[in-house]
Amino acid sequence: MNTNFEPSRWIFKKNCSFTPKQVGLFYLAQSCFSLMVASFFLLQGVWLVLPFTLIELVVLAIALLIYAKHATDFEEIALENGMLTVTTANANQVTTFKANAEWIKLSNELTSSKLIGIQYQGQIKEIGKFIHFQKRAAFKKQFEQSLRAMLFKS
């Protein structure tokens, strides 16, 4: 076995502007400001502002929790030692798919969602969830070249 093949690894992440920590700090600042405004109106005798402020903060908290839960989602695709490994994190749930690289089949037609499909032992694993749809064809071509290079060197 020739070991001159350089292992290939691709990591794709969601395009998120804020980390979960930044989301928490934003929520803290927003809550303080909203409660200060509501307190001002409460001191003026307009008590009805406070319940709406609390509703606003609860709805914002739910939306930010959903955002933060998926902010660290990623997909890692690795080709090394004759194996394909796809690691996917979705809402803090990490799954790993391993396949013998010699026995996989790639196709866009395998999936209904226009992702790249990998068929192995009757299973179909979709990859490319975080790749812009216009760049998927270029990635598929690069992936196929790396796969061929690995199989040719082994």
CORQUIMO-V781365 format. One record per residue. N is the residue number from 1. RES is the residue in one small letter. PSI is psi in whole degrees, 0 to 359 (NA if undefined). NEAR is the number of other ideal C-beta (glycine too) atoms within 12 Angstrom. Layout:
n={N/N}
res={RES/RES}
psi={PSI/PSI}
near={NEAR/NEAR}
//
This chain:
n={1/2/3/4/5/6/7/8/9/10/11/12/13/14/15/16/17/18/19/20/21/22/23/24/25/26/27/28/29/30/31/32/33/34/35/36/37/38/39/40/41/42/43/44/45/46/47/48/49/50/51/52/53/54/55/56/57/58/59/60/61/62/63/64/65/66/67/68/69/70/71/72/73/74/75/76/77/78/79/80/81/82/83/84/85/86/87/88/89/90/91/92/93/94/95/96/97/98/99/100/101/102/103/104/105/106/107/108/109/110/111/112/113/114/115/116/117/118/119/120/121/122/123/124/125/126/127/128/129/130/131/132/133/134/135/136/137/138/139/140/141/142/143/144/145/146/147/148/149/150/151/152/153/154}
res={m/n/t/n/f/e/p/s/r/w/i/f/k/k/n/c/s/f/t/p/k/q/v/g/l/f/y/l/a/q/s/c/f/s/l/m/v/a/s/f/f/l/l/q/g/v/w/l/v/l/p/f/t/l/i/e/l/v/v/l/a/i/a/l/l/i/y/a/k/h/a/t/d/f/e/e/i/a/l/e/n/g/m/l/t/v/t/t/a/n/a/n/q/v/t/t/f/k/a/n/a/e/w/i/k/l/s/n/e/l/t/s/s/k/l/i/g/i/q/y/q/g/q/i/k/e/i/g/k/f/i/h/f/q/k/r/a/a/f/k/k/q/f/e/q/s/l/r/a/m/l/f/k/s}
psi={127/126/26/351/128/124/141/139/131/136/123/133/162/151/86/135/329/143/164/325/318/324/317/318/321/315/320/313/316/320/315/314/314/319/329/316/316/322/321/312/327/320/335/354/3/82/340/344/324/312/322/327/318/320/316/316/325/314/318/319/318/313/317/328/319/316/311/328/327/3/334/16/144/170/124/126/125/137/112/145/38/10/146/128/126/116/127/131/123/109/50/11/115/128/147/133/123/141/148/121/336/342/13/155/130/140/144/338/349/340/150/345/14/20/173/127/137/119/129/122/45/351/149/121/127/135/163/18/325/12/133/139/333/341/357/321/319/319/317/318/315/319/316/321/317/321/314/318/319/316/325/322/337/NA}
near={11/12/12/11/21/14/22/27/19/28/19/27/20/25/13/19/12/19/16/23/14/17/26/19/16/22/27/18/17/22/22/16/18/26/20/17/21/25/18/17/19/19/13/13/10/16/16/14/22/23/15/18/27/20/16/22/25/17/17/23/22/15/18/28/18/15/25/27/20/25/26/23/27/28/32/26/40/28/36/23/20/25/25/37/29/37/24/28/24/20/19/15/14/16/19/18/26/24/28/21/34/18/19/35/24/35/20/25/15/24/20/10/16/21/29/39/27/35/23/25/14/12/17/25/32/29/41/33/29/29/28/15/17/10/17/26/19/17/28/28/16/22/33/25/17/27/34/20/21/31/23/16/21/20}
//
